[in-house]
Amino acid sequence: MSGTTQSAPAGESSANSADSSDSTDRPLRILVNGSSARVGGGLSVLTHQLRAFQSYGPANQLTVLAAPWNVDRLRSEVAGSSGGVGGARSSVTIEPIEVESTQDRIRFEQAELPGRANGFDLLFNPANLAPLRGVTVPSVLMLQNVAYFGDGPSFASHQSPVERLKRRMVRASVGRCDAVVVPTQSLAEAVVGDLPRAAAKLHLIRPGPFSSASANSEETGGNGNNAHPSELHGCSDVLDLTGASTSVGSSGASPARLGAATAAAAQVLQTHVVGDGYLLSVANYYDYKRLEDVVAAWARADADGLNLDLLMVGSVPTDVLGSLRDLVPTDRRDRLHFHGPVANPDHLRQAYLGATAVVCLSALECLSLVPVEAAALGVPVVMSDIGVHLELAAAEGAGAGLHTVPVDDVGAAAAAITKAVSAPRPAPVNLLSDWASHVAAMQALFIELVDRQRNGGIEPGTSRSGRLWRSASGWVNR
C-alpha cells in the first residue's frame, strides 16, 4: 500500500482541501496532548508521527506535553529538530507536566489543557482522549484503540468500571473534537456503527512503517507497572520495516538460511527447538487474543505431521500457562515454549526471522502490528479474518504470504498453518502507507480546520464537519 488514499473497500481521506501546496506548507503552532500516549502501539505511533513531521513537515512548532511515563522516551527519540527532506522540518519541544497517575492526567486534560491549548493554532490529541470543553482552537482527535467501539466492549478485558468510564470519555471526545483521525478502515466502520453522526468528521489517514529504534520495555511487560492492562496492546515494540531489515528478511527465503535464522533465534532466546523449526505467536494474554486457539490449531497440525514447535512470546499469567499446556497431548508438551516478553527489538526481529510462520488469531485488533512486522521481514502469516487483517491482506503487494481464516475455526487455522509452511517463503512487503504521505494528509487537515475557523466556518468543539461519507461502495472522499 502506498500513500494515504485508497479506493474502496479501504477508501480514505487525504484531507487535501487546501487551495494550493503553499497553503498546506504554512507553518502552524500545534499543541500535542502527548500525555495520553502511555505505552504500546499508541506511543510508538506518536513518536513516529513526530519524527515524520521533523523529516517531512513544514516548519511547524510542535509542543508536546509529556507525562512521567513517556517523557524520557519522547525526549530521547523526537526532541529538537532532525534533518528534514528538502530543508522542510518541524521543531518538536517536549514539555513535562506534573501528573502522577491516570486520574491526575485526566484531571489535567479536562481542567488545565484547554487554557494551554488556546494559545496555539490547533490542539492535537493523538491517543483516544481529548478535553470535552473550554477549547477555543480547532481540536483533532486520533483514535488508536478499537476496545471502545464495535465488538470491543463485549470482551471481559474491557468491562471493568475503569474501562466503562474510559469508553464514555472516548466517545464524548469524538463528539467534541472538530475532526477525528483513524488509522484503519475497520476502526472507522466500528466508530460509525456506534456513533453514526461521527461519519461526517472521520478522516482515514494510515501511518507509515515503524522503526526498531524505539525500544520500549513497557510494551513487552518489562516495566509496565503504571499501565492499565488494556493499554498494553502487544508484547513487542514495532520493528524496522524498511532498509536493512527488509534485506535481512529476503535473505531468509532459502531453507538453509531459514535453518540458520532459526538456530540463531533459538540461541538468542535461549529456547531449545525440538522439531525442524517453530511457529511464532507474539501477544500478551487477553481474552480477545485467543491464544487458546493458537495452541489448539498448532496441536492439531502437529497431530497431522507438522514437525514444528510453537514459540509463544509475550506475557501470560501462570494459571493460563497451565490451561494452555492442557490443550496439548502430554508427550508433545516439550514442543510448546513460553518465552515471556522480549524487550530487545533486535531479539524480537531475530525471533521473527527464525519463524517458519507467524500465527495471529485475534478476535479484535486496531492496527495489528504483528502481521505487519512479520510481512515486512518476509515471514508468512496465518491470521484471523477480522476487518483489519482483511485490510492488510488486500494491501498492494501483500501477495500469498498472508493466510486468513475465520475467527474461532481451529480446523481452518491448522490447515492454513500447514499450507503456509509448505509454500515458498514470501518476499518482504510493507503493508502500511508511508510517512511523507501521512504527514501531508495530517498537515492538510490541520490547515483546513485552522482556515475554516478563521473564516467563521466552524465553532471549535461542536463541529460535525469532515470529508468522509458512507456510500454503498464504502468510504469515499466527498
LINDA-V518264 format. One record per helix or strand of 2 or more residues. SS is the DSSP state (a for helix, b for strand). FROM is the first residue (numbers start at 1). LEN is the number of residues. Records with the same first field share a line. If there is no record, write none. Layout:
SS->FROM-LEN  FROM-LEN
This chain:
a->21-4  34-3  40-17  71-8  102-10  113-5  146-3  152-3  156-3  161-16  185-10  196-6  217-4  229-3  244-8  255-14  287-3  291-13  318-8  330-6  345-10  369-8  387-7  399-3  410-13  435-20
b->29-4  61-6  91-6  122-4  138-6  179-4  202-3  278-5  309-5  336-5  357-4  381-4  402-4  468-4  474-4
